[in-house]
Amino acid sequence: MTEKIGILAIGHGSRLPYNNQVVTEIADMISESHPEYIVKAGFMENSTPTVEEALQSFAGTGVTKIAAVPVFLASGIHITQDIPAILKLDPKTNEGTIKFEGRDVRIVYGKPLGSDKLIAELIFKRAQEAL
């Protein structure tokens, strides 16, 4: 059986529509660049779909594994406690499962963006645009 992978991009959520749009656009860009993946966006608070709703939206897609990835720069309480609790991850492995159509679908949890050359280049690009 070939794996069909889902990616859940998790944003913080905001009352400001633009902040949520950024996360949704990132998910859309991933989907456009990698059409073999099923990509969804979900939010911790103040926005919909919630993380739970976005996770449930993988039902019926045939995914066999979901990579949940926070669209956050750094680790904090949402990353270390809140999101793992929502996803019902095992604290020892940072993995879990969800049942769709009577079968277990594995959930793996990615790290926040952190420091990365790609982010540094993007910040440099924004500085150049401002200059």
Disulfide bonds with the S-S distance in Angstrom:
none
